[in-house]
Amino acid sequence: MFQGKIEIADGKIVNLIPKENSLLVIINGKTQNFGNSYAFLGFTDSHLHLLYGGEFLTMPDLSKARSEEECIEIIRQKPFYRGEWIFARGWNQENWKEKDFPTKDSLDRAFPFQPVCLIRQDGHCLWVNSKAMEICNINEKTPDPKGGKIVRCESGKPNGILIDEAIELVRPKLPNYSTEQYFYFLQQSINFLTKYGITTVHDMDVDPNLLKLYYDYFSSNSPKINVKIFLSGKRFEEFNQIFQGSNNKYLEVVGLKYYLDGAFGSFGALLNEPYSDHPLSSGLQLLSEEELFEAFKITAENKLGIAIHSIGDKATNIILNAYEKFINFHSKTPKFIRIEHCQLVQPTDIPRFNKLGIFASIQPIHFLSDFEMARSRLGKRTKFAYPWKSFLANDVIICSGSDFPIENPDPIQGISLLVNRNSFDKDHLFGFEEISIENAINSYTLFPYISISQTHSKLEIGGVANITILSHNPFKIPKKEIPTIKIVGTIIQGEIIYSL
C-alpha cells in the first residue's frame, strides 16, 4: 500500500516518493492527481473466462429469472443468436420458486422450429429444446457419455437437460462466432473487469484454436489487460501444438486446464458420500487416474503448469492420490499444479496440498451465491466446506478469483467475504474460516503470481506498473466497511485504463 508520488516511464515504476494523504501518478511526464487515495499492487482474478464474460455481457441475463417461464420470456423479449441458434446463459433453478430442473417441453412450446441452448449458471449443464437435440442427434438410443448424464423422462427419452460431458454432444454443433464478434466480446469483458481494479486475469479453459485470435486482438490498440492463459487440456491434446504468436507483453500461455468433476448445482461435484438432498447420486468423475497421469505428463513435457477443476471432496482426494503416485515415478513434473475451487475438502487432505506443492485456487463469491444450496446439498458436511483459513493454517497458498461470468468479479466483494463470511452464516453451519485482511488482499495480489510459479511484480522501483487505486485503506477501516471501498483507478503496464 502506498501514498505519495509514483513516477512511471515505459510501463515501469521509476520513482516512489512517500507522502501521506496524497496520491500523484506521473506517467511519462503527465500528472494525474488521485487525491487522498491508496495505491496497491494490481488485483488479479485467478480464475475467470475472458471471452465468455464478454459474451455474457452481450446476451440476456437469465440469472435474474425466478422461474422456467420467466427465463423463456426474457429470451423471447431480447433473443441473442449464435448463428440460427437462440443462445443464453445464467439460469439457476435453485433461485426459482420451484427448484426442479426445467425440461425441453416449455422451450418446445415457445420455440418449436429454432434450436435453443441455455447454459446453467455454473456452466456444467445445458437446457435445450427438441430442435437442438434433433440437430445433435440426441435421442432415447443415445448412451450417457463417460463423465456425463443425459437426463431422461420416465419413457427413457431425453428431457432436455445435459450435464457435464453430455454437453460435448452439443458443443461441436454450435455455430462459431465471427472474428469481429470475438473481438467485441474481449473488449466488453476487459472494459468491465478493469472498472473493478483488475489488472491481470488467469483465463481458464481457452480453446487453442482461439490463440491466434487473442494475439491479433492484443496486437491492436484496443484496451488491454494482462492475461495468463490456461488452455483447455482436452482441446490441447487434440490440437497438439501451441500457436506461436508474435511477442506480446500482455499475453502468456502458462498452463493447461482439466476437469475432474462437475458442480454442486447440477449434482455433478464428486462426493465421498451421496448428496444430502439427492441420496441416489454422489456426482460424476470426469477423468480416470490414468487420464490424470497423462495430463500431468503432457503438461510437464510442454513445460507448463496444470489447473484441475475439483469441487467435491472425493474429486480432490483422487487428484492428491494421483499426483502423489505420479511424482514418485516421474522426475519431470508440471511447472506448477493448482486445484481449482476446492469447495469441499476433507480436513485430512488439506495438509497434503503443502506436502505435494499444490496451490488452492478459490472463489470467495461462491460461498455467498451457493450458501443455501450448499446447506441443502451437503448437510453436516458444510463444516468442511470453503476451508480458506484451514489452507493458510497448513501453509497452503490460496489465490482468489471469481469464475466470471458465472459470478460477479468484484475483488472488493471477494475480500469482504474472505474476512466477513461469518456474518453471512448466522447459524454457524459452516466452519469458522475467515482470514485476515492481509491474507485476503494477498490472495488477489501476491499469491496469484506464486500460484503460477512467477516472481510477483512488487509496488517498488523497477516493478511493472500494474496498480489498483482504492478510495480507502482497508487496513484502517472496520472490516464490515470494506464493501464501501471504491476503485479510483486501474493502471496496467503504465497506462491508466480506468479512473473514477
N, C-alpha and C positions, 0 to 999 in steps of 0.2 A: 504494500500500500504506500502511495507517495502523494505528497502535496508539494508544490513549488513550480519550478520551471523545467520543462522537458524539451530538449532540443533534439530534433530528428533531421537526418540527412541521408538520402539514398536508402530509405527504408529502415535505417538503424538508429538507435539512440546514441547520440554523440556527447550529450552533456545532461547532467541532473543537478539542479541547484535547489535544495530543500527550502521551503518557506510555508509556514502554517497558514491555513485559511485562504489559500490561493492555488490555482492551477492554470498555468500558462503552457500551451503547447506550440512550439515554433517548428514548423516543417519547411525545410529549405528556405529559411528566412522569413516565412509568412507566419504571423502570430494569431492564435485563436485563444480567447480568454474563456475558460470554463468555470470561472468564479470559485466559490468555496466547494469544490468537488474533489473526488479522490480517484487516483489512477491505480488500477490493478493490472497484473498480468492478464492478458485477454482470456475470456472464457472459452472453453472448449466443450462442445457437445460430443460426448464419446460414443454415441450410438444414435444415428438417425438415417433417414433415406432422402437424400437431397432431391432427386428427380421426382420421386413420389410425393414429396412435400409440395413442390410446385404444382404438380398435377392436382393434388387435393385442394389447394387454394383456388384452383380454376373451376372445379366442379361443385355441384351442390353438396352441402354438408349434411349427411344423414345422421350424424351424432346427436342432432337436436331432436330427432323424431322420438315419439313416445309410443309408437305402435307400428305394426306392419303396414297398416293402411296409410299412416302419415308418411312413411318412407316413400310409398308409391306416389302420394300426392306431391311430395317435394320434387321428385324427378319428373313428374308429369308437367309441373309448372315451369321447371327450368332444366330440361334434359341436356345432358352432356354426352356427346357422341365420340366414340372411338371407332372410326370407320362407320359402318352401319350399326354397330353395337351401341346400346344405351349402357352407360358405364358410370358407376359412382362408388364411393366407399364411406365407411364410418358408422354403419348401423350396429346396434348392440342391443340384443333382446333383453339383456339384464336391466336396461333403462326403461323398458316398456312396462305397461300395466300388466299385460300378460307376458310372462317370461319364456314362453315356448318359442322354439326356433320357427321362423317363417317357412313357407313352402312355395313351390312353383305356382300353385293354384291362383293366388292373388296376382302374381305377375302375369300369368297367362290371361286372366280376365282383362287386365289393363293394357297389356302389350302382346296381343296374340301373334303378330306377324314379325316382330323385331326381336332379335336376340338381346337379352338383358343380363348383365353381370354386375352384381353388387357385392363389394368386398366388406366383410365384417371389420369392425374397428381394429381388432388385433392383427388383421392380415392373414389369419390362419383358416379362414372359412369363406366360401363363396355361396351366394344365394343367386340362383339362375332360374330362368324360365324354360319351358319345353322347347322353344325355338333354339335357344342356346345349346341345350342338350342334344337336340337333333343334329345341329352343325358339328358338335363334338363327338357324335356317335356314342352317347351315354344312354344306356337303356337297361332293362332288367337283366340282360345277359352280361353286362359289364362287371367284371370282378373288382372288388376293392383292391386298389394298388397297395403295394407294400408301404407301410407307414401312412396310409390314408384311409378315409372312410367315405363311402357314398351312402348317405342316409336314405333309408327307403321307407315306403309305405308298407302296410301290412301285406299288401299284394306282392311285395318284392320289387315294385317299380321305384326308381329314384324319385325322391320328393323335392329335389331342387337344392339340397344342402350338400356341399362338398367340403370335406375337412382335410387340412394338411396336404399330403401328397396327392390326394384326389384333385387338388387344384391344377396339377400338371396336366390333367385331361383337357383343361380349358385354355390354359396359358398359351400354347402354341397357336391356337386358333384366333386369338385376339389380334386385330389389325395393329400394325406398327404406327406410331406417330411419325409425322414429318420432322425433318431436322429443325424447321422453324418452330414447331410446337415444343420439341425438346428444349430448344434454346429458351423459349418463353418460360417453360417450367423452371429451368435453372435460375433464370433471372428473378422470377416471382419468389422462389424459395430463398435465394440469397438476400433479397431486399427485406424479406420478412424476418429472417434469422438475425441479421445484423442489427435490427432495431432492438433486439434483446441482448445486445452486447456480445454476441457470439462471434469470435474471430476465427475459430478453427472448428471443423467438423470431422468426425470419423464416419464416413459414408459407407453404409453396410449393404452387402449383397448386390454390388454393381455388376451388371452383365458385362463380360469382357468385350462383347461386340459394341458396347457403347463408349469404350475408352477413347476412340478417335473423336467422337462427338464431344466428349469432355475437353480434350486437348484443343479442339477447334474453338470451343466456346471461350475457354480461358486464355486463348491467344488473342481474343478480340479486346475491345476497350470497354466491355460490359463490367458492371460491378463485380467485385471479386470477394472471395473468402478462401481461407486455407483449407484444403481438402486432403485428408488422409483416406485413401480408398481401400476398402476391403472388397475384393472381387468375390462373386458367387463361386464357392468351391465347386459346386456341381457343374456350373457352366464352364468354369476354368478347365475342368478335366475334359470337357467336350471340345473346348476352344484350343487348348494345348499350346497356347502362347500368350504373351502379354504384348499388346500394341506398344511399340516403341515410338512414342510421340516426341516432338521436339522438346528441349528442356523448358520446363515451365515452373516458375518458382512457387506457384500456388498449389500444384498437384503432385501427389506422390502415392504410388501403389505400395501399401505396407503389409497387406495380409490377405488371407482368404477367409470366407465366412461359410460355416456349415450349420446345419440344424440337427439337433439330437432329438428334440421333442416338439410338441405344439404349445398351446396356450391354455390357461385356466378357462377362459370364456367359452371355448368350444370343446372342453373336456379332453384336450389333446396333450396337456402337460403330463409328463410321465411320473407317476407317484409310486411310492413303495406299497401303499395301501389304497384301496378304492376311494373314489370321491365320496365325501360325506353325503352329498345330495344326488349322487348317481352311482350307487353301490355296484352296478354291473360293469363299471369302467374304471380303469387305472391309467388311462391315457395311451399315447402312441409313441413307439420308439421308431425313429426315422433312419437311424444308422446302426449297423451291427458293429461289434468290436473290430471285426476285420476291416470294415469300411473306415472306422476311425483310424486304425493303423495306417491305412492307405492315405488318408487325409493328412496325418502327421508327416508321412514320408514325402508326399508331393509338396507340402509346404516347406519342409526342410530343404528339399532338393532345389527349390526355387528361391531360397534364402529369404523367405517371407515369414510373417507371423500367422497365427491362426486364432480365429474367434469362433466359438461354438455356442450356439443358442441352446440354453438349458434353463427351463423354468421349474420343473419338478425335481423333487429330492432324489428319485431313482435315476433320473437322467444325469444329474450332476455326479452321482456316485459312479455311474457307468464311465463317465469321462475320466474321473480321477483314477479309477482302476485301470482303464485302458492306457492312460498316459504313463502311469507308474510302470506298467509292463513294458511299454514301448521304450522308455529311456533305459531300461535295464538291458535291452538288447540292441539298441541303436546309438551310435556315437554322434550321428548327425541329427539334430533336433530342430524344430521350428525356432525362428528368431525370438518369438515370444508366444505365449499361449494365454488367452483370455477366455473366461466363461461369461457369456452374456446373460444378463437378467438375474440369475441366482435368487429367485423369488422364494423358493422353499429349499432349505439346505439342512440336512441333519447336523446337529452340533458336533458329532464325532468327525464329520467330513471337513469342517471349517479349518482346523489346523493343517490339514493335508494340502490346502492351497499354497500356504507358505513353504511347506516342505518340498513341494513339487515345482515351486517357482511360478505358480499360476496366479494371474490377476483376476479380480472380480469387477465386472462391468455392470453397474446398477442404474436403474432409472427411478429416482425418488418419487416421481409423479405417479408411478404405478401403485404405490401404497395408497394414495388418495383415491384414484379412479377405480381401483379394484377392491376397495375396502369391504364393501358389503358383499360382493361376490366371493371374495376370499374367505370371509366368515362362513358362507354357505358351503363352498367347495371343500374347505379344509377342516372345519370343526375345530377340535382341540389342537390341531397341528399349526394353527395360527401363531402359537408361541415360538415356532421355529421359522416363521416367515419374515422376509426382508431383514436379514440379520446384519445390518450395517455396522453397528458398534462391535458385534462379535468378530467380524472380519478384522477390524482395526486392532482389537484386543489381541488377536492372534498374528499381528504383524502382516496382514494381508492388505496389499494396496487396493483401494477401490477407486474407480473412475466413474463419474456421473454423466448421464445423458438423458434423453427424453423419449427416444423411439419415434420422434416426429416423422410423419404426420399422425401417427397413432395417438400421440399425446401432445399437449402444449409444451413447446421447447423452452419456456422461460426459465433461465437458470436461477433467478431470484426466487421464484416459487420453489424450485428444487432445493435450494439452500435452506429456505424456510422449513420445508418438510423434513429435511435431514436433522434440523435442530429442534423442531417443534412437533414431531409426529405424535407424541403422547397426548397433545391437546385434541387430536382427532380421534383418539381411542379412549373414550370416557370410561368404558367398562373394563379396560386393561385386558383385552382379549389377546393382544399381540405382545411380544416381548418388549422390554424397555431398551430400545435400540437407537435412541437419539445420540447424535455425535456432537462434537464441539464445533463452534463456528469456524475455527481454523481448519479443521479437517474437512468441513463441508466446502469451504472455499477452495482448499487444495484439491478436492475431488473434481473441481471444474477448471483448475488452472495447472498446478504442478503434476498431479497424479496421472492425468491423461497422457502426458509425454512419457512418463515412466512405464505406463502400461503398453506402450508400443516400442519400448527399449530405445527411446530417443532422449538426448540431453535436452532438458527443458530450457526454453528461452526466458531468461530472467529479466525482470524490470531493472536493468542495470546498463551502464555504458558499454556499448558493443553489442547489446542484445537486439534482436529483431523487434521492431516497434509494433507488436501486436498488443493493444492496450484497450481495456474496458474502463470507462469512466463512470463512477457511481455518484449519486447525489448525496449519500450519507456514508459514514464509516460504519460498517456492520459490527465492528468490534466495540463501538462506543454507544450503541443504542440497545435498548431491551430487545431480546431476540424475538419477542412477539411482534416487534415493529419492523422486522426485516422485510415483510411484503410491501411496505411503503417506499422502499428504496427504488429510485428511478434510474434508468440508463440515460446518462447525459451525453455520452459519446462512444463511438466504436472506431478504433483506428486499426487498420490492417496493413501490415508491412509499410508503415509510414504514411498511409493515406487515410484521411478522415472519410469513412464510408457513411457514418450516420452521426448526427448531432441533434440534440433536443432543441 
